[in-house]
Amino acid sequence: MTDMTGREEETIAQRAARRLYQGRWLLAVSAIAIVVVAIAPSWQAVFLAMGFLAVVTALAPRRPASERRASKSITVPETQLDGVTPRDIAAAVPSPFLIFDSRGGLVYANPAAEAAFGPLAPGISMQLKFRAPEMQQLIERTLSVRPGPANVVDYAERVPVERVFRVTATSIGEGKGLFALVFKDQSEARRIDRMRADFIANASHELRTPLASIAGFVETLRGPAKDDPAARDHFLQIMQNQTARMARLIDDLLSLSRLEMKPYFRPGTRVDLRETLKSVIDSLSPRAAEAGVDVETNLPEAPVEIAGDRDEIFQVFENLLENAIKYGQSGRKVVVSIGQGAEAGRPEIEVAFRDFGPGIAEEHIPRVTERFYRVDVEVSRAQKGTGLGLAIVKHILTRHNARLSIKSEVGHGATFTVHFPAR
């Protein structure tokens, strides 16, 4: 396309000179033939000159090889891209894409940009639209260097939700006076990096505490308490409790890791929720009796089946009932029930765990399913909690296309309800 455009812009003199250069061999031979004819003594010499002219004309190159290749490329048959405009291509880009002129005025915004930043009127100043210092510097730097390399900055939008973009600015062509901004959304990657860093920090802290305790008791047993049987037995019991806590934490971490490796797996077997709940209640009855808590049930007579993995649903019910017993034991009662519900017109099966303990303050409810989040750290550790139980519950329910809802009022207990789709 560039070669064709260049040829169209040639002057008549340039075109003539180019054609004369291309035919230089033919002109030279013709000149030689004319001289021979002018001085030839006989007709045989004239015929010889004309034959020489014909041979050279047939063999002499008429155009350079590069031009012959370009001509072939120009005559390629029409393809599916013919008729597609640059605007069509820009509209298909999934990332926000803006074009602005040398005065910083908006020329074009693709649909992704309008979805991300709201309506963008042509001519609006880019520096007025993006007031962050890093964007101001990026636009100024892009306008001052023509043409220049791509400039890249990180830009954060805080309203209506926090988003982080990697913004690339570059000039379009040479001397066109147009520039492009491409916004690559980095929000999810940043969120995952932040979660990973928080997870490592929390896991390290949770493991360091019992390890430091065990190391201190070992040092005491080898020193001052070396010959004190009563102190030795007391310290060994604490060390056993701390190692058990680390074992539970490691088991929960491994369980969470296994769940995260297959978050979109959809089990295909059928599970009877009623039978699974009875098994969980039977397994935790000794712990309930030890805590002085009565577990009451309100279950249907007929089986209640859903599509799912029995072992994972057992783990969900076990975590929720164990939490109700541990943190609601002051109420001396836990009620487990199965009922019917609906969400957005879709029928659901609801399994509820109701305790009558101190309850949970409203500001804590949205965060209780986060890893290592505890409403009361001291109470949680005293109850041998790892801070991962509800995070595991959330992951398992996501795999089963189910959800967890929490209702609580301080001083009146809490209700954790699992909502399974009825299918």
C-alpha positions as CSV (number, residue, x, y, z in Angstrom):
1,M,0.0,0.0,0.0
2,T,2.9,2.3,0.8
3,D,4.5,1.8,-2.6
4,M,1.2,2.5,-4.4
5,T,0.7,5.7,-2.5
6,G,4.2,6.9,-3.2
7,R,3.8,6.3,-6.9
8,E,0.5,8.3,-7.0
9,E,2.3,11.3,-5.5
10,E,5.1,11.3,-8.1
11,T,5.4,14.3,-10.5
12,I,5.3,13.8,-14.3
13,A,9.1,14.5,-14.5
14,Q,9.9,12.0,-11.8
15,R,7.7,9.4,-13.5
16,A,9.4,10.0,-16.9
17,A,12.9,9.8,-15.4
18,R,12.1,6.5,-13.6
19,R,10.8,5.0,-16.8
20,L,13.8,6.1,-18.8
21,Y,16.0,4.5,-16.2
22,Q,14.1,1.3,-16.3
23,G,14.5,1.2,-20.1
24,R,18.2,2.1,-20.1
25,W,19.2,-1.3,-21.7
26,L,16.8,-1.0,-24.6
27,L,17.8,2.7,-25.2
28,A,21.5,1.8,-25.3
29,V,21.1,-1.1,-27.8
30,S,18.8,1.1,-29.9
31,A,21.5,3.8,-30.1
32,I,24.1,1.2,-31.1
33,A,21.8,-0.2,-33.8
34,I,21.2,3.3,-35.3
35,V,24.9,4.0,-35.4
36,V,25.5,0.7,-37.2
37,V,22.8,1.3,-39.7
38,A,24.2,4.8,-40.4
39,I,27.7,3.6,-41.2
40,A,27.0,0.1,-42.4
41,P,28.5,-0.7,-45.8
42,S,26.0,-3.4,-46.6
43,W,22.5,-4.7,-45.9
44,Q,24.0,-7.8,-44.2
45,A,25.4,-5.6,-41.4
46,V,22.0,-3.9,-40.9
47,F,20.2,-7.3,-40.5
48,L,22.9,-8.4,-38.1
49,A,22.4,-5.2,-36.0
50,M,18.6,-5.7,-35.9
51,G,19.0,-9.3,-34.8
52,F,21.3,-8.2,-32.0
53,L,18.8,-5.6,-30.9
54,A,16.0,-8.2,-30.8
55,V,18.1,-10.6,-28.6
56,V,19.1,-7.9,-26.1
57,T,15.5,-6.6,-25.9
58,A,14.2,-10.1,-25.0
59,L,16.9,-10.8,-22.4
60,A,17.3,-7.3,-20.8
61,P,15.6,-6.8,-17.3
62,R,12.7,-4.3,-17.6
63,R,12.1,-3.7,-13.8
64,P,14.1,-4.4,-10.6
65,A,13.3,-7.6,-8.8
66,S,12.0,-5.7,-5.8
67,E,9.4,-4.0,-8.0
68,R,8.3,-7.3,-9.6
69,R,7.8,-8.8,-6.1
70,A,5.8,-5.7,-5.0
71,S,3.7,-6.0,-8.1
72,K,2.9,-9.6,-7.3
73,S,1.9,-8.6,-3.7
74,I,-0.3,-5.9,-5.0
75,T,-2.3,-8.2,-7.3
76,V,-3.1,-10.6,-4.4
77,P,-6.9,-11.5,-4.6
78,E,-9.1,-9.7,-2.1
79,T,-9.2,-11.2,1.4
80,Q,-11.6,-11.0,4.4
81,L,-9.7,-8.0,5.7
82,D,-10.6,-5.8,2.7
83,G,-13.1,-3.3,3.8
84,V,-12.2,-3.5,7.5
85,T,-11.4,0.0,8.8
86,P,-9.0,0.9,11.6
87,R,-12.1,1.9,13.7
88,D,-13.5,-1.6,13.3
89,I,-10.2,-3.0,14.6
90,A,-10.0,-0.6,17.5
91,A,-13.6,-1.4,18.5
92,A,-12.7,-5.1,18.8
93,V,-9.9,-4.5,21.2
94,P,-11.1,-5.7,24.7
95,S,-9.0,-3.2,26.6
96,P,-9.8,0.5,26.8
97,F,-8.2,2.2,23.8
98,L,-8.1,6.0,23.2
99,I,-6.7,8.1,20.4
100,F,-5.9,11.8,20.9
101,D,-4.3,14.6,18.8
102,S,-1.3,16.8,19.3
103,R,-3.3,19.3,21.4
104,G,-4.3,16.5,23.8
105,G,-7.9,16.4,22.6
106,L,-9.8,13.1,22.3
107,V,-10.3,11.8,18.8
108,Y,-11.6,8.3,19.4
109,A,-12.6,6.0,22.3
110,N,-13.5,2.4,21.8
111,P,-16.5,0.8,23.6
112,A,-14.3,-0.8,26.2
113,A,-13.0,2.7,27.2
114,E,-16.5,4.1,27.5
115,A,-17.5,1.1,29.6
116,A,-14.5,1.7,31.9
117,F,-14.5,5.5,32.2
118,G,-18.0,6.6,31.2
119,P,-19.1,8.7,28.2
120,L,-16.1,10.3,26.4
121,A,-17.0,13.1,24.1
122,P,-14.7,13.8,21.1
123,G,-12.5,16.8,21.7
124,I,-12.4,16.5,25.5
125,S,-9.0,17.2,27.0
126,M,-7.1,14.1,28.1
127,Q,-5.4,15.9,30.9
128,L,-8.7,17.1,32.3
129,K,-10.2,13.6,32.1
130,F,-7.2,11.9,33.8
131,R,-6.1,14.2,36.6
132,A,-3.7,11.7,38.3
133,P,-0.1,13.1,38.3
134,E,1.2,10.0,36.6
135,M,-1.3,10.3,33.8
136,Q,-0.5,14.0,33.4
137,Q,3.2,13.3,33.1
138,L,2.5,10.4,30.6
139,I,0.4,12.6,28.3
140,E,2.9,15.5,28.4
141,R,5.8,13.2,27.7
142,T,4.0,11.6,24.8
143,L,3.1,14.9,23.2
144,S,6.6,16.3,23.6
145,V,8.4,13.4,21.8
146,R,7.5,12.9,18.2
147,P,7.9,10.1,17.3
148,G,9.0,8.5,20.5
149,P,9.1,5.1,22.2
150,A,6.1,3.8,24.1
151,N,5.7,5.3,27.6
152,V,4.3,3.1,30.3
153,V,2.8,4.0,33.8
154,D,0.5,2.3,36.4
155,Y,-2.7,4.2,36.9
156,A,-5.3,3.5,39.6
157,E,-9.0,4.3,39.5
158,R,-10.6,4.4,42.9
159,V,-14.3,5.1,42.0
160,P,-16.7,3.4,41.7
161,V,-14.4,0.4,42.5
162,E,-10.7,0.2,42.8
163,R,-9.0,-0.8,39.6
164,V,-5.3,-0.7,38.5
165,F,-4.3,-0.3,34.9
166,R,-1.0,-0.6,33.1
167,V,-1.2,2.3,30.6
168,T,0.9,2.4,27.4
169,A,1.1,5.6,25.3
170,T,2.7,5.8,21.9
171,S,2.5,7.8,18.7
172,I,0.6,6.6,15.6
173,G,2.8,6.6,12.5
174,E,5.2,9.4,11.8
175,G,4.0,13.0,11.5
176,K,0.4,12.1,11.8
177,G,-0.1,14.1,15.0
178,L,-2.1,11.3,16.6
179,F,-1.3,9.3,19.7
180,A,-2.8,6.2,21.4
181,L,-3.4,5.2,25.0
182,V,-4.0,1.5,25.8
183,F,-5.2,0.5,29.3
184,K,-4.4,-3.0,30.4
185,D,-6.4,-4.0,33.5
186,Q,-4.1,-5.3,36.3
187,S,-6.7,-5.4,39.1
188,E,-7.1,-9.1,39.3
189,A,-3.3,-9.8,39.2
190,R,-2.7,-7.2,41.9
191,R,-5.4,-8.7,44.1
192,I,-4.0,-12.2,43.7
193,D,-0.5,-10.9,44.5
194,R,-1.8,-9.1,47.6
195,M,-3.7,-12.2,48.7
196,R,-0.6,-14.3,48.3
197,A,1.6,-12.0,50.3
198,D,-1.0,-11.7,53.1
199,F,-1.4,-15.5,53.1
200,I,2.3,-16.1,53.4
201,A,2.6,-13.5,56.2
202,N,-0.4,-14.9,58.1
203,A,0.7,-18.6,57.7
204,S,4.2,-17.7,58.9
205,H,2.9,-15.9,61.9
206,E,0.5,-18.8,62.8
207,L,3.3,-21.3,62.6
208,R,6.0,-19.1,64.3
209,T,3.9,-18.7,67.5
210,P,3.7,-22.4,68.5
211,L,7.3,-23.0,67.3
212,A,8.6,-20.2,69.6
213,S,6.6,-21.6,72.5
214,I,7.9,-25.1,71.9
215,A,11.5,-23.9,71.6
216,G,11.1,-21.9,74.9
217,F,9.8,-24.9,76.8
218,V,12.5,-27.2,75.4
219,E,15.1,-24.7,76.7
220,T,13.4,-24.6,80.1
221,L,13.2,-28.4,80.3
222,R,16.9,-28.7,79.6
223,G,17.7,-26.1,82.2
224,P,15.8,-24.9,85.3
225,A,13.0,-27.6,85.0
226,K,15.3,-30.4,84.2
227,D,14.8,-32.1,87.6
228,D,11.2,-30.9,88.3
229,P,8.7,-33.7,87.4
230,A,5.6,-31.5,87.9
231,A,7.0,-28.7,85.7
232,R,8.2,-31.2,83.1
233,D,4.7,-32.8,82.8
234,H,3.0,-29.4,82.6
235,F,5.4,-28.1,79.9
236,L,5.2,-31.4,77.9
237,Q,1.4,-31.1,77.9
238,I,1.6,-27.5,76.5
239,M,4.1,-28.7,73.9
240,Q,1.7,-31.4,72.8
241,N,-1.1,-28.9,72.5
242,Q,1.1,-26.6,70.4
243,T,2.2,-29.4,68.1
244,A,-1.4,-30.5,67.7
245,R,-2.3,-26.9,66.7
246,M,0.4,-26.9,64.1
247,A,-0.8,-30.2,62.7
248,R,-4.3,-28.9,62.4
249,L,-3.1,-25.7,60.7
250,I,-1.0,-27.7,58.2
251,D,-3.9,-30.1,57.5
252,D,-6.2,-27.1,56.8
253,L,-3.6,-25.4,54.6
254,L,-3.2,-28.6,52.6
255,S,-7.0,-29.0,52.3
256,L,-7.3,-25.4,51.1
257,S,-4.6,-25.9,48.6
258,R,-6.2,-29.0,47.2
259,L,-9.5,-27.1,46.8
260,E,-7.9,-24.1,45.1
261,M,-6.2,-26.4,42.5
262,K,-9.6,-27.5,41.2
263,P,-12.0,-24.6,41.9
264,Y,-14.3,-25.2,39.0
265,F,-14.8,-28.9,39.4
266,R,-18.5,-29.8,39.6
267,P,-19.2,-33.1,41.3
268,G,-21.5,-35.5,39.5
269,T,-22.6,-37.8,42.3
270,R,-25.7,-37.5,44.5
271,V,-25.4,-36.8,48.2
272,D,-28.1,-37.2,50.9
273,L,-27.9,-34.1,53.1
274,R,-30.0,-35.6,55.8
275,E,-27.8,-38.7,56.2
276,T,-24.6,-36.6,56.0
277,L,-25.8,-34.2,58.7
278,K,-26.7,-37.2,61.0
279,S,-23.1,-38.6,60.5
280,V,-21.6,-35.2,61.4
281,I,-23.7,-34.9,64.5
282,D,-22.8,-38.4,65.6
283,S,-19.0,-37.7,65.1
284,L,-19.2,-34.4,67.1
285,S,-21.5,-35.6,69.9
286,P,-18.6,-36.3,72.3
287,R,-17.2,-32.8,71.7
288,A,-20.7,-31.3,72.2
289,A,-21.1,-33.3,75.5
290,E,-17.7,-32.1,76.7
291,A,-18.7,-28.5,76.0
292,G,-22.1,-29.0,77.7
293,V,-24.0,-28.2,74.4
294,D,-27.2,-29.9,73.3
295,V,-27.5,-30.4,69.5
296,E,-31.2,-30.3,68.4
297,T,-32.3,-31.2,64.9
298,N,-35.2,-30.3,62.7
299,L,-34.8,-32.6,59.7
300,P,-37.3,-34.0,57.2
301,E,-38.2,-37.7,57.2
302,A,-37.4,-38.2,53.6
303,P,-33.9,-38.1,52.1
304,V,-32.8,-34.7,50.7
305,E,-30.4,-35.2,47.7
306,I,-28.2,-32.8,45.8
307,A,-25.4,-33.2,43.3
308,G,-22.1,-33.1,45.2
309,D,-19.1,-34.7,46.8
310,R,-20.1,-36.3,50.1
311,D,-16.6,-35.9,51.8
312,E,-16.5,-32.2,51.0
313,I,-20.1,-31.6,52.1
314,F,-19.3,-33.6,55.3
315,Q,-16.3,-31.2,55.9
316,V,-18.6,-28.2,55.4
317,F,-21.1,-29.4,57.9
318,E,-18.4,-30.5,60.3
319,N,-16.7,-27.1,60.3
320,L,-20.0,-25.2,60.8
321,L,-21.3,-27.4,63.6
322,E,-17.9,-27.5,65.3
323,N,-17.8,-23.6,65.2
324,A,-21.4,-23.5,66.6
325,I,-20.4,-25.7,69.5
326,K,-17.1,-23.9,70.2
327,Y,-18.2,-20.3,70.0
328,G,-21.9,-20.7,71.0
329,Q,-21.4,-23.0,74.0
330,S,-22.5,-20.2,76.4
331,G,-26.0,-20.7,74.9
332,R,-25.9,-24.4,75.8
333,K,-27.8,-25.3,72.6
334,V,-27.3,-25.6,68.8
335,V,-30.2,-26.2,66.4
336,V,-29.5,-27.8,63.0
337,S,-32.3,-27.8,60.4
338,I,-33.0,-28.4,56.7
339,G,-35.6,-26.3,54.9
340,Q,-36.7,-24.9,51.6
341,G,-35.9,-21.4,50.3
342,A,-35.5,-19.4,47.1
343,E,-33.1,-16.9,45.6
344,A,-34.0,-14.8,42.6
345,G,-36.9,-17.1,41.9
346,R,-34.7,-20.2,42.0
347,P,-35.6,-22.9,44.6
348,E,-32.9,-23.7,47.1
349,I,-32.3,-26.2,49.9
350,E,-31.2,-24.5,53.1
351,V,-29.1,-26.2,55.9
352,A,-28.9,-23.9,58.9
353,F,-26.7,-24.0,62.1
354,R,-28.1,-21.8,64.8
355,D,-26.3,-21.1,68.1
356,F,-27.2,-19.0,71.1
357,G,-23.8,-17.7,72.0
358,P,-22.4,-14.1,72.1
359,G,-23.0,-13.5,68.4
360,I,-20.9,-11.6,65.8
361,A,-20.8,-7.8,65.4
362,E,-22.1,-6.6,62.1
363,E,-18.8,-5.2,60.9
364,H,-17.1,-8.6,61.2
365,I,-19.7,-10.6,59.2
366,P,-18.4,-9.8,55.7
367,R,-14.8,-10.8,56.6
368,V,-15.3,-14.0,58.7
369,T,-14.7,-16.2,55.6
370,E,-11.3,-14.6,54.9
371,R,-8.2,-16.7,55.6
372,F,-6.9,-16.3,59.2
373,Y,-9.5,-13.7,60.0
374,R,-10.7,-13.9,63.6
375,V,-13.4,-11.9,65.4
376,D,-11.5,-12.5,68.7
377,V,-8.0,-13.8,68.3
378,E,-7.6,-15.0,71.9
379,V,-10.9,-16.8,72.0
380,S,-10.2,-18.5,68.7
381,R,-6.8,-19.8,69.8
382,A,-8.2,-20.9,73.1
383,Q,-10.8,-22.9,71.1
384,K,-8.0,-24.4,69.0
385,G,-9.1,-22.6,65.8
386,T,-6.8,-22.2,62.8
387,G,-8.7,-19.3,61.2
388,L,-9.1,-21.3,58.0
389,G,-12.3,-23.3,58.6
390,L,-14.8,-20.9,57.0
391,A,-12.4,-20.2,54.1
392,I,-12.5,-23.9,53.4
393,V,-16.3,-23.9,53.7
394,K,-16.5,-21.0,51.2
395,H,-14.3,-22.8,48.6
396,I,-16.2,-26.0,48.8
397,L,-19.5,-24.3,48.4
398,T,-18.2,-22.4,45.4
399,R,-17.3,-25.7,43.8
400,H,-20.9,-26.9,44.4
401,N,-22.5,-23.7,43.1
402,A,-23.8,-23.0,46.6
403,R,-23.4,-20.1,49.0
404,L,-23.1,-19.3,52.7
405,S,-25.2,-16.6,54.4
406,I,-24.6,-15.3,58.0
407,K,-27.1,-13.6,60.3
408,S,-26.1,-12.5,63.7
409,E,-26.9,-10.1,66.5
410,V,-24.6,-9.4,69.4
411,G,-25.9,-11.2,72.5
412,H,-28.4,-13.3,70.5
413,G,-26.2,-15.9,68.8
414,A,-25.6,-16.5,65.1
415,T,-27.1,-18.5,62.2
416,F,-24.9,-19.9,59.4
417,T,-27.0,-21.1,56.5
418,V,-25.8,-23.1,53.5
419,H,-27.9,-22.6,50.4
420,F,-27.7,-25.4,47.8
421,P,-29.4,-25.2,44.4
422,A,-32.4,-27.6,44.4
423,R,-31.7,-29.9,41.4
